[in-house]
Amino acid sequence: MEKIGIGPNVFLPMPVVLVGTVVGGRPNFMAAGWASRVNANPPMLAVGINRNHATHAGIRETGTFSVNIPHTGMMEKTDYCGLVSGENTDKSGLFDLFSGALTGAPMIRACPLAMECRLVQTVDLPTNTLFIGEILGAYADEDCLVDGRPDMERIDPLILTMPDNRYWSLGEYAGEAWSAGKRLKKGA
């Protein structure tokens, strides 16, 4: 099949997360699609947030943030957190919250997986800031664990695709990472 150019503004499927911090003295959450694990040891992740968002200012002020993984049943509340700004909307009562060791990193009890992060580095980009945080604590619902590890099928995370701006659920299990290609490696 022939490949055609589609321009450079292409996005990969992304997990939808709720980034939590304190804004104006109260917990605030923002829906974000630009989130990724970026380091193994110590464990770190990054979130890309536009400088115009209240969450951006909150992370800079507190030096902490949380990354909460909502399940697909939380789509409406998650989307709402992306539609309204914490600058003029109090989203603190939308969820039942809990805290770990960090002050300024509120977490959402309804999310099957939540992580609290200490800000370790920022990278300024043309419109966004990439906030890199060390994961200091991770909390999961017991029924979403298999052998003590988070199970993505049980977590049932929301996935975002752009530029069509659609939410998806996780698809079928396809195979084992760092194993599926071993047959080809032996043949090389």
N, C-alpha and C positions, 0 to 999 in steps of 0.2 A: 504494500500500500504506500502510496506517495505521501510524504510529509509536506505540510504547508506551514508557512510562517503565521503565527498568531499574535506576535508582539511580545514584549518582555514582561508585561504585568500579569504573570501567571502565578497561581497559588497551588500549594499541595493541600490535600485533605489534612485538617488540623483538629486536635482535640479542643473542645471548648472547656475553659476553666473559669472559675470565679476567683478573681484576685482580690484578697482582702487586706485592708490596712485601716488605719484610723485617720479620718478626715474631719477637721473641725471638732475634735474631741469625741467623736462617735464612730463606731464601726461602719465601714463602707465596703461595698463589693462591686466589682466591675466585671462584666463578661469579656473574656479575651480569647482570641483564637491563636495568637502568636505566643505559644509556650512550648518549651522543649527542655529535656534533660541535656546538659552541656558538659558535665564532668562526672567521672565515676568516683574518685577518691580524693578529696571529700566529695560527697554527692552534692551536685549543684544543678540548678535549673535556671532558665532565663525566661522572662516575659517581655514582650515588646509593647510599650504603651505610649500613645500619643501624648505629647507635652501639654495639650489642652485639657486633659482629663484630670479630675480631682484626685483620682487614685495616684497619678504621677506625683502630685505634690505631697500626698500622704506618705508615700514610700520614701521620698527624699527627706521628709521631716522625721519620720520614725526610724528609718533604717531597717525596717522589718516589713514583711508581707507574708500572706498565706496564699497557697494555691490549692483550691478546692475543686475536686472532680465531681461535677453533678451527674446523676444518672438521667436517662432519657425522660423519665417521669417528671423531672424538674425543668423541662424545656421552657415552659411559660415564665417561671420566675427567673430563670437564667437569662432569657431574652430580655425581660423587663430591665434587668441590671445593666444591659447594654444599651437600652433605649433612653434611660434617664440618668442625669448626672448627680453624683453625690454632693456637688456644690450647692444644689438647690432642692434636692430630694433626700429625705432621711430613709435610707434602706436598711437601717439597723434592726428594725422590727420585722423584717420580711422572713428571717430565719431564726431558728433556735441556735444560739452560738455557744461555743466553748473555747477555752484557751489552753495553750500548752505552756511552755516555759517562757516564751517571748512575749513581752508587752508590745502591743501595736500590731499583732498578727492574728486578728480574730478568725476563727474557723467555723464552718457550717456543719452542724451535727447531721443534717439530712444527706450530706454528700458522703458517698461510700468511702472516699479517700480524701484526706486533707493533709497538707504539709505546711509546716511553719518554717520560714526562711529568714536568715540574717543577710542583709544586703552586703555584698562583698565588692561589687564593681558595677559601674554604669558605663555604657557606651552610647555616646550621643550620635544619633543618626539624623538625616535631614528633617524628618517630622516626628520621629519617635525616639524614645530612649529604651535601650535594652538594659533591663535590670537583671543582674546576675546575683542569685542568692544561694547561700549554702543551706541545704535542708538540715535543720537541727532536730526536727521531730516529724514523724509521719504517723498518722492515725487512720485505721481502717475499721469498717464494720466487720465483726467477726464472721458473719455469714458470707462475706465477700472474699474470704481467704481460703486458699487450698494449700495445705502443708505450710502454713504460716506466711504465705506470699499472696499478694493481691491477684485475683483472677479477673481478667478483663471482661469475660462473659458475664460474671456475676455483678461486676461494677456497672456494666451497661453504660459506658460513657457516651456523651454527645460528640458527634464529629461535625465539623463545619467545612463546607466547600464554598469557594469563591471563584469567580465573580458572580456565580448564580445565587449566593447567599442562602444556602439551604442547609438544614440540619439533617443528620443521618445517624443511624445507630451502627454499632460495630458489626461487620460482616462475619462470615463463617471463618473458623480456624482453617488456616491454609498449610501450615507446616512449622517445623522447628527451625529457629534462627541459629546460625552458626553450625548447622548440621545438614540442612536440605541440599547443600551443594557439595558435600563431601565426596560423592561419587565422581563428580567432575574433577575434583582436586586430585584424586588418585589416578585418574586417567591422563593427567597433564604431564 
